[in-house]
Amino acid sequence: MIGYLYVLAAACLWGLIGPLSRLAFASGWTPLEVAFWRAALAGLLFGLHALRLGRVCVARRDLPIVVAFGLVGVALFYASFQFAVQAGGGAMAAVLLYTAPAWVALLSWIFLKEAMGPRKLAALTLTLLGVAGVSLQGGTVRISVAGILWGLTAGFTYALYYLFGKLYLPRYETPTLFAYAMPVGALALLPLVSFHPPTLPAWGAVLLLTVGSTYLAYLTYSVGLRRLEATRAAVVATVEPVVAALVSYLAWGERFGPLGYLGAALILVGVLLTFQRSPAPTARPAGSQPAEESL
């Protein structure tokens, strides 16, 4: 039971990313500015954690992949999600983020030669129908081409966490990898950022986003995974877009129309079908031994 509570807590923290981002936007900060500070400050926290654990080394042969993950899985993912929130709101961004399992199934079929069985095909179909429903709904949520494209980009880049995790996360502690990936992402974003005068609401939102919805959420999810199967953890984590939609409605009045809620439900059903097939490699495992040839 305790494992479910840890994963549920992590999902709730992730569900606050959109609403907290909107609070920073309302204070005059841009999506790239929020993404930069989230990556930079989270990198500092993960770096200090890795130092405390004595696990700061990554094998030379793994560094190019870790750097590439920082560029795409941190810089592009964080930026695209922030732009999706700005263009379409926190609820829609969170729902489109959960197209990630469908992207994983497609990429695994193309690059890893994994079988595309009936369950995966059904999940892909439901996800596509769900995206169409969210895109065409008529509620108070702002619908734009930019919002849909940025949301799908966020889902695609988030899918890389699955593939990266399948190949590399079992080798290292979670803080170790993010101590490298987060600063790389922040440095990639830095030339694109126009900084604005600091305000208390903006800094408060970014600090909550960094400490709660990034650092603590990843660690809490990892603790839950030690007590729970990865598949069950991934299914519990699908409460994230529900939390995002609820908080966005209470804070900003965001509301889907009937077709939008149907589309969101289809996407979540597609997620469940995907995870029923095999354990989700979104796990952020811990306790691995450092690899050799470390820096």
N, C-alpha and C positions, 0 to 999 in steps of 0.2 A: 504493500500500500504506500509506503514512504517513497518508493521510486516514482510512482504515479504523481505524487504531490510535487516532487522536485521538477519533473518534466512539465507539469502543469504550470508551475511558477515561472519556468523559463519561457514557456509559450506566452504567458500573460505579459511578461517583460518585453518580449519581441513585439507583441501586439500594440505596445505603446510607442513604437518607433514613429509611425505616421503622425499621430497626434502631437507628439513632442516636436517633431520636425516642423509641423505647421505653426507651432508656437514660436519657434525660432524665426520662421519666415515672416510671421506677423510682426516681429521685432526688427525687421529690416535686413536680416541675413539672407544670403542666397543659398540655393541647394548645394553648390560646390563648396561654399564656406562651411556649411554644416557637415558635409561629407569629409572635408579635410580635418576638421577638429575632432570628429568622431574617430577617424583612423589614427590621428597623431596621439591623442590622449589615451585611446585604448592600447596603442602600441607601447606607450610608457607603462601602463598598468600591467600588461602581459610581460613586458621586459623585467619589471621588478619582481613579478611572480616567478618567472623563470630563474632569475638570480637567486631568489630565496630557496627554490627547489634544487639549485645547483645543476640545472639542465638548460644550458644556454647554447649548446653546440648542435650544429646541423652538419651532416656530412657534405663534403665538397660536391660530390656527385648529385646531391639533392638540391643544392642551392639554386641552379637555374630554374627548376620547377617551382621552388618556393617563391622566387622572385617573380616568375610569370604569374603565379597565383596572386601575389600581391598587386600586380598591375591590373589583372582582370577580375579576380575574385574579391578584391578589396576596392581598388580605385574605381573601376567601371561599375561594379555592383553597387557600391555605396552611392555614387553619383547618379546612376540611372534610377535607383529607388527614390532618391530625394527629388529628382525631376518628375518622377511619376506622382509623388505626393503633391508637389506643387501644381502639376497640371490637372490631376484628377481627384486629389484628396487621399486621405489615409486609408479609407475603406477599400477603394478600388485598387490602390497600389498593393495592399496586402493580399487581396484576392488573386490578382494577376501574378503576384510573386509565387503563388502555389501552383502555377503551371510548371514549376521546376521539375517535379517527378516525370511529367510527360516529356520534357526536354531530355531528361536523363535516359528514359527508355529509348528515345529516338537516337541520341548520341551513342548509347551503348550498342544499339543495333548496327549503326554505321561504322563506328571505330573499334569497338570491342568484340564485334561479331556475336553479340548475345542474341538469343532467339527472340523473335517478335511473335509471341503466342497470342491466342484469342483474348486473354485477359489484358495484355498490354495494348492491343489494338482497341479494345473497348475503352480502356482508360484514356488513350489518345483521342478517340472520338468524342467521349464525354467532355474532355478538356476543351477541345475545339468548339463544341456546342456551347460550353459554359462561357468561353471568351466571347463568342458571338452574342450571347444573352447579356453579359455585362456591358458589352459595347453598344448595344441597341436599347438598353433599358431607359426608362423615362422618369427617374426619380430626381432628387435634388443634387445628386452627385454630378459634378461637371464631367461631361464626356467630350473628349477631343482626340484627334488622331495622335497628337503628341503624348497624351496621357496613356493611351493604349500601347503605343510603341515603346515608351519608356518602361511601362509595367512589364511588358513581355521581355524587354532586354534585361530587366532586373531578374525575372524568372529564369532566363537563360543563363545569366552569369551566376545566379545562386545555384543552378544545377551543377556548376563546376565544383561546388563544395562536396557533392556526392561523389563525383569521380576522383577528385583530389583525395578525399577521405578514404576511398576504397584502396588507393595505391600508396598513400604516404602517411596518413594520420596514425595508423597502428605502430609506426616506428618511433614516435616522439610523444612527449607530453603536449597537451593542447597549448599551454602558455608559450612553449618553446617555438612552435611554428608561427603563432600569431605575433610573437615578439619580433620576428623577421618580416612577416607579410604585411602587418599593419603599417610600419614605417615606410616600406616600399610604396604602398598605396598612397600614403600621405605625401611623400615626395613627388609621386607622379601627378597628384592633384595640385600641388603647390603653385606651379607656374600658371595655372588656369584660374586661380582664386583671386577675387577682388575683396580685400578685407574691409569691413565696415566698423564704425565705432562700437565698442563693446557696450552692451546693455545688460542689466541684471536679468530680465526675462530670457534673453537669448542665451546668456551663459548658463543660467539655471536649466534651461531646456537641454542644452548640449551636454552639460555635466550629467544630468539624469539619463540622457540617451547613451552616454559613454559608459558610465559606471553601472547603471541598471540594465539597460536594454542591449548592451554589448558584453562588457566584462563579466558581470554577475550572471547574465543569461547563459553565456557559453559554459561557465563553470558549473552552474546549477544543473544544466542539461547533462553535463558530463557525470556529475554525481548521481543523477537519476539513472543514467545508462549502466552504472555499476550494479544497480539493483533491478534492472528491467531489461527485457529483450529489446534490441534496437527497433524491431518492427513495431512493437507495442508503443515504444517511446515516440516513434515517428507519427503514429496514428493519434496519440494524445496531443502531440504538438500542432495538429491541425486546428486546435482551438484558437491559434494565433489570429487568423483573419476574422474570427467571430469576435474576439476581444477588440481588434482594431475597428471593426464596424460599429460595435457598441460604444466604444469611447469616442469615436469620430462623430457618432450621432449625438451623444450627450454634450460634447464639447463644441462641435461645429455645425450641428444640424445636418450632417451628411446622411442621406437616405436613398437607398436603391428603390427603383420601381419594381413591380412584381416580376418582370422579366429579368431584372438584374439579380434579384434574390434567387430565382430559379437557376440562372447562370452560375452564381456563386456555389449553389448546392451541387450542381453538376461537376464543377471543378473539384470540390471536396470529395465527391464520390469517386471521381477519377483517381484522386490521390490515394484513397483507401484501397481501390483495386490494385494500384501499383504496389503498395506496401504489403498487400496480402500475398503477392507473388514471391517476394524475397525480402530479406532484411534490408532496411534502408542504410546505405553507407554514409548517412549524415552524421553518424556517431562522431563525437569528439572524444575518443578514448584517451585514457591516461595510464601511466605506469609502464610505458614501453622503455626499453633500454636504448641509450644513445647509440647512434650508428658510428662506425669507425671512420677514420680519416676526417675528423671533425675540425672545425675552425674555432 
